[in-house]
Amino acid sequence: MDEQKLLERITANSQIFGGKPIIRGRRLAVEHILGMLAAGDTVETLLEAYSWLEAEDIEACLLYARRIENLITLLVVLLVVVLLGHQIYQI
């Protein structure tokens, strides 16, 4: 499945978890899946715990996290460039 199709599995609804990213409109937040994986749960364990969950949903969560991490890195780089530019201008 291509990345765009995977990311379509990640949705947001202001009525569920205050608009945090969730999986396919269900009451399961991306951050919960990532947290369970970080705690050592396996994909198989998650699929057994949530009968409606699909392996592609977990893959979508990981892709979403990677995209967010890339965005944060870009924002930090831009902030450094702006701050350094401001310092150079002042000199």
C-alpha positions in Angstrom: 0.0 0.0 0.0 1.4 3.4 -0.9 2.1 6.0 1.8 -0.8 8.3 0.9 -3.3 5.4 1.2 -1.7 4.4 4.6 -2.0 8.0 5.9 -5.7 8.0 4.9 -6.2 5.6 7.8 -5.1 8.3 10.2 -8.0 10.6 10.9 -9.0 13.2 13.5 -12.4 14.0 15.1 -12.8 16.8 17.6 -15.3 14.6 19.4 -12.7 11.8 20.0 -9.7 12.5 22.2 -9.9 16.2 21.6 -9.0 15.9 17.9 -5.8 13.8 18.4 -4.9 11.6 15.4 -6.9 8.3 15.6 -7.1 5.2 13.5 -9.9 5.1 11.0 -12.3 7.2 13.1 -12.2 4.7 16.0 -11.4 5.5 19.6 -7.8 4.4 19.4 -5.2 7.2 19.2 -2.1 6.9 17.1 -0.1 7.8 20.3 -1.5 4.8 22.1 -0.4 2.4 19.4 3.1 4.0 19.3 3.2 3.9 23.1 2.3 0.2 23.2 5.0 -0.6 20.5 7.5 1.4 22.5 6.6 -0.5 25.6 7.5 -3.8 23.8 4.1 -5.0 22.6 4.3 -6.8 19.3 2.2 -6.1 16.2 0.6 -9.5 16.8 -0.3 -8.6 20.4 -2.0 -5.4 19.2 -3.9 -7.2 16.4 -5.1 -9.7 19.0 -6.1 -7.0 21.5 -8.1 -5.0 18.9 -10.0 -7.3 16.6 -10.8 -4.5 14.1 -7.2 -3.3 13.9 -5.2 -4.3 10.8 -1.5 -4.5 10.2 -1.7 -1.6 7.8 -3.2 0.6 10.6 0.0 0.0 12.6 2.1 0.7 9.6 0.2 3.9 9.1 0.9 4.9 12.7 4.6 4.4 12.2 4.6 6.3 9.0 2.7 9.2 10.7 5.2 9.3 13.5 8.1 9.4 10.9 6.4 12.3 9.1 5.9 14.2 12.3 9.5 13.6 13.3 10.7 14.9 9.9 8.5 18.0 10.3 9.8 18.7 13.8 13.4 18.4 12.5 12.6 20.8 9.7 11.1 23.3 12.1 14.1 23.1 14.4 16.5 23.7 11.4 14.4 26.7 10.3 14.4 28.1 13.8 18.1 27.8 14.0 18.6 29.5 10.6 16.3 32.4 11.6 18.0 32.8 15.0 21.5 32.7 13.4 20.4 35.1 10.7 19.0 37.5 13.4 22.4 37.3 15.2 24.3 38.0 12.1 22.1 40.9 11.2 22.8 42.4 14.6 26.6 42.2 14.3 
